[in-house]
Amino acid sequence: MSHKKFPIHPARPELICWGCDRYCAADAMACGNGSDRTQHPSELFGPDWAEWEPPVEQRRDPPPHPSDKSTG
């Protein structure tokens, strides 16, 4: 069994519940997902939601060990 392809930019995402792969109409949810429909990521994060990547952490050098300090 193959999964349905998830639409990246649906035309009217507010009409569908995106909580499972049934993609029920918002007013006729069959999966028991609850009383509210699950929003599409584009509704939550904007139209560029699929291009988002987590920020890259900058490399930090560890602080010098106290025994490495020269006393002079």
C-alpha positions in Angstrom: 0.0 0.0 0.0 1.5 3.3 -1.0 0.9 6.6 0.8 -0.9 9.5 -0.8 1.4 12.3 -2.0 1.2 15.2 0.4 0.4 18.4 -1.5 3.0 21.2 -0.9 0.8 24.1 -2.0 -2.9 23.1 -2.0 -5.3 25.5 -3.5 -7.8 25.7 -0.6 -6.1 24.1 2.4 -8.7 25.4 4.8 -11.3 23.0 3.4 -9.5 19.8 4.4 -8.3 18.2 7.6 -4.6 17.3 7.2 -4.4 15.2 10.4 -4.1 11.8 8.6 -3.9 10.5 5.0 -7.7 10.5 4.6 -7.8 14.2 3.8 -11.4 14.5 5.0 -13.5 17.6 4.4 -13.3 20.0 7.4 -17.0 19.5 8.1 -17.0 15.7 7.7 -14.0 14.2 9.5 -14.1 10.5 9.6 -10.9 9.6 11.5 -11.9 10.8 14.9 -9.1 13.3 14.9 -11.1 15.5 17.3 -13.4 18.4 17.0 -11.0 20.7 15.2 -9.3 20.0 11.9 -5.5 19.8 11.6 -4.2 22.7 9.6 -1.9 22.4 6.6 1.7 23.5 7.3 1.3 26.4 4.8 -1.5 27.7 7.0 0.7 27.6 10.1 4.2 28.6 8.7 3.4 30.4 5.4 3.8 29.4 1.7 7.6 28.8 2.0 7.2 26.2 4.8 8.8 23.4 2.7 12.0 25.3 2.1 12.6 26.0 5.8 15.8 24.5 7.3 16.9 24.7 10.9 19.6 27.3 11.6 23.2 26.1 11.5 24.9 26.4 14.8 28.2 28.3 14.6 31.2 26.3 15.8 32.4 27.4 19.2 35.8 26.6 20.6 35.6 25.3 24.1 36.7 27.6 26.9 40.3 27.1 27.9 40.9 24.8 30.8 42.2 26.6 33.9 45.3 24.5 33.9 46.2 25.7 30.4 46.6 29.3 31.5 50.2 30.3 31.9 51.0 32.1 35.2 53.7 34.5 34.9 
